[in-house]
Amino acid sequence: MNFKYECADFSQFQEQLKKMRDLDDKIIYALNTSIPTESFRGQVNAEVKCRELHDQLESGYNYRQEAIKKCIVLCADTVKTLKDKREENREDVAVNKSFKSEQRKLRLLQSELSVEDIIRERTQKTFRERCRLFSRFDSM
């Protein structure tokens, strides 16, 4: 994966995730262009194509999962720091505002893990339906 991700701006991070999920969003197209029809079976090794696509999908899942988890850790640390500052001075409006904003961002980041699970499940179902004849993919 050649993507860089920035955790500070959730909207920007979400846009990057969207780009990283492109293969999942276009899984049917990827399968149609990778796996041959009956008439072209002998010209393309479908097992190799399925394996390559499987590896690309797994790499994407792992990268996105890692990115989301790293951002969650960074955001949780920021929330903790802001909570401590807030405890020291309850009257500081800027700190209270920042704390609430970071809490909201943390919840959004955590929900992205659920989104990842849904995307992965949907993509894997489609992948298995099309590639099951060519190879076994136990890790999916």
Buried (B, 14 or more C-beta within 10 A) or exposed (E): EEEEBEBEEBEEBEEBBEEBBEBBEEBEEBBEEBBBEEEEEEEEEBBEBBBEBBEEBBEBBEBBBEBBBEBBEBBBEBBEBBBEBBEEEEEBEEBBEBBEBBBEBBEBBBEBEEBBEEBBEEBBEBBBEBBEEBBEBEEB
